[in-house]
Amino acid sequence: MKRLSMEGLKRAKAAGKKLGNPKNLTDSARRKGSEAMRTKAKEAYKHIIPLMVRMRENSTLQQIADHLNEQGELTTRGKAWSSVAVMRVLDRISE
């Protein structure tokens, strides 16, 4: 097993794949990644963000999640909405 893993890593490295530990990322790289995630979330959820913002005035995060689930909306990972997922999307768009 170890041999197969090592061979796979060597092939990946030879193919130009970047290998490493994300803890080694610079602050600049982390900011760039965060911005990319915000952009991806805004794009993926652009059709439901206005609804989420409108509902947030009078609804809990769980009520918003329940409504999205009732409408058949899924997260970008294909999962049902939770209050935490709603909160994260709303946080990302406000940054």
LOGU-26495 format. One line per field, with one value per residue (C-alpha): residue number from 0; residue in three letters; chain; x, y, z. Coordinates in steps of 0.2 Angstrom, whole numbers, plus 2048, in hexadecimal, padded with zeros to 3 digits. Layout:
seq = (NUM,...)
type = (ala,...)
mol = (A,...)
east = (X,...)
north = (Y,...)
up = (Z,...)
This chain:
seq = (0,1,2,3,4,5,6,7,8,9,10,11,12,13,14,15,16,17,18,19,20,21,22,23,24,25,26,27,28,29,30,31,32,33,34,35,36,37,38,39,40,41,42,43,44,45,46,47,48,49,50,51,52,53,54,55,56,57,58,59,60,61,62,63,64,65,66,67,68,69,70,71,72,73,74,75,76,77,78,79,80,81,82,83,84,85,86,87,88,89,90,91,92,93,94)
type = (met,lys,arg,leu,ser,met,glu,gly,leu,lys,arg,ala,lys,ala,ala,gly,lys,lys,leu,gly,asn,pro,lys,asn,leu,thr,asp,ser,ala,arg,arg,lys,gly,ser,glu,ala,met,arg,thr,lys,ala,lys,glu,ala,tyr,lys,his,ile,ile,pro,leu,met,val,arg,met,arg,glu,asn,ser,thr,leu,gln,gln,ile,ala,asp,his,leu,asn,glu,gln,gly,glu,leu,thr,thr,arg,gly,lys,ala,trp,ser,ser,val,ala,val,met,arg,val,leu,asp,arg,ile,ser,glu)
mol = (A,A,A,A,A,A,A,A,A,A,A,A,A,A,A,A,A,A,A,A,A,A,A,A,A,A,A,A,A,A,A,A,A,A,A,A,A,A,A,A,A,A,A,A,A,A,A,A,A,A,A,A,A,A,A,A,A,A,A,A,A,A,A,A,A,A,A,A,A,A,A,A,A,A,A,A,A,A,A,A,A,A,A,A,A,A,A,A,A,A,A,A,A,A,A)
east = (800,80E,817,808,805,817,816,806,80E,81D,812,808,817,81F,80F,811,804,807,809,80A,802,7F5,7FC,80A,800,804,7F7,7F6,7F2,7E5,7DC,7DC,7D4,7C7,7C2,7C1,7B5,7AA,7A9,7A5,797,790,790,789,77B,777,765,761,76B,75E,751,75D,760,74D,749,757,74D,73F,745,752,760,758,747,751,75A,749,741,750,74F,73C,740,74C,75B,76C,77D,78B,790,77F,779,76A,76B,76E,76E,781,782,775,780,790,788,781,792,79C,791,792,7A5)
north = (800,80C,808,80C,81C,822,81D,827,836,835,834,843,84D,848,84E,85F,85D,868,85E,865,869,877,87D,884,890,8A2,8AF,8B5,8A4,8A1,8B2,8AD,89C,8A5,8B1,8A2,899,8A9,8AB,899,89A,8AA,8A2,891,899,8A9,8A3,8A0,8AD,8BB,8AF,8AB,8BD,8C1,8B3,8B7,8C7,8BC,8AA,8A0,898,887,88D,893,882,879,884,881,86E,86F,877,869,874,86C,873,873,862,85A,85A,861,872,874,884,884,883,892,89C,899,89E,8AE,8B2,8B0,8BC,8C9,8C9)
up = (800,805,7F5,7EA,7F3,7F1,7DE,7DC,7E4,7D9,7C9,7CF,7D3,7C2,7B9,7C1,7CF,7DE,7EE,800,810,80F,820,816,80C,80D,813,802,7FB,809,805,7F2,7F7,802,7F4,7E8,7F4,7F6,7E3,7E0,7EE,7E6,7D5,7DA,7E5,7DB,7D8,7EA,7F3,7F1,7F9,807,80A,80A,815,821,827,82E,82F,838,82F,832,82A,81B,81A,81B,80D,802,805,802,7F1,7ED,7ED,7F1,7F7,7EB,7F3,7EF,801,809,811,823,82E,82E,81B,819,826,81C,80C,814,81C,80C,802,810,810)
